[in-house]
Amino acid sequence: MIVPAAEFQRNIGTYQDRALTEPVFVTRNGREKTVLLSVEEYRRLKQRDREVLATTNLSEADLEAIAAGEMPAEFDHLNAELEG
């Protein structure tokens, strides 16, 4: 659902309820600026966060293990997440 900011402010309770079942995109000047999500959806997305490490913090053994590693074909679909 997409709603202008002024409408969102006037009826925030309605849009909070809607956000329990679908994201509510709030626009300003016709552009999406924020999204209201349910707590459950937010937590699900946060679980997908990844920790980023600098290669300078890895040991030589870690770097060699990464270079030698191969991902099983069953996980090829994860490459799409990196491209998008």
C-alpha positions in Angstrom: 0.0 0.0 0.0 1.2 3.5 -0.8 0.0 6.6 1.1 1.0 10.2 1.0 2.6 11.5 4.2 -0.2 13.9 5.0 -2.8 11.1 4.8 -0.6 8.9 6.9 -0.3 11.5 9.6 -4.1 12.0 9.7 -4.9 8.3 9.9 -1.8 6.8 11.5 -3.8 4.2 13.5 -5.4 2.9 10.3 -2.0 2.5 8.6 -0.5 0.9 11.7 -3.2 -1.8 11.5 -2.6 -2.2 7.7 1.2 -2.6 8.3 0.4 -5.8 10.3 -0.5 -7.5 7.1 1.4 -5.6 4.4 4.1 -2.9 4.1 2.8 0.7 4.0 5.0 2.9 1.8 4.8 6.6 2.9 5.5 9.1 0.2 6.5 12.7 0.2 6.2 14.8 -3.0 5.3 11.6 -4.8 8.5 9.7 -3.8 8.6 6.8 -1.4 10.4 8.0 1.7 9.6 5.4 4.5 8.0 2.1 5.0 6.0 1.0 8.0 6.3 -2.8 8.7 5.0 -5.1 11.4 7.4 -6.0 14.2 7.4 -9.6 13.0 8.5 -8.6 9.5 11.1 -6.2 10.8 12.6 -9.0 13.0 12.5 -11.5 10.1 14.5 -9.0 8.0 16.9 -8.2 10.8 17.7 -11.9 11.1 18.9 -11.8 7.5 21.5 -9.2 8.4 25.0 -10.3 7.6 28.2 -9.5 9.6 30.8 -7.8 7.4 34.5 -8.4 8.1 37.4 -6.7 6.6 39.8 -9.1 4.9 42.6 -7.4 6.7 41.2 -8.8 10.0 41.4 -12.4 8.7 44.3 -14.8 9.2 46.2 -16.2 6.3 44.6 -19.6 7.1 41.1 -18.0 6.9 41.8 -16.4 3.6 43.1 -19.7 2.2 40.0 -21.6 3.4 37.7 -19.0 1.8 39.6 -19.2 -1.5 39.4 -23.0 -1.5 35.8 -23.2 -0.5 32.9 -24.0 -2.9 29.2 -23.4 -2.4 26.9 -26.4 -2.9 24.7 -25.9 -6.0 21.6 -26.0 -3.8 22.5 -22.5 -2.6 23.0 -20.9 -6.1 19.8 -18.9 -5.6 21.6 -16.8 -3.0 23.7 -15.2 -5.7 20.6 -13.3 -6.8 20.6 -11.6 -3.4 24.1 -10.2 -4.1 23.1 -9.0 -7.5 19.9 -7.2 -6.4 
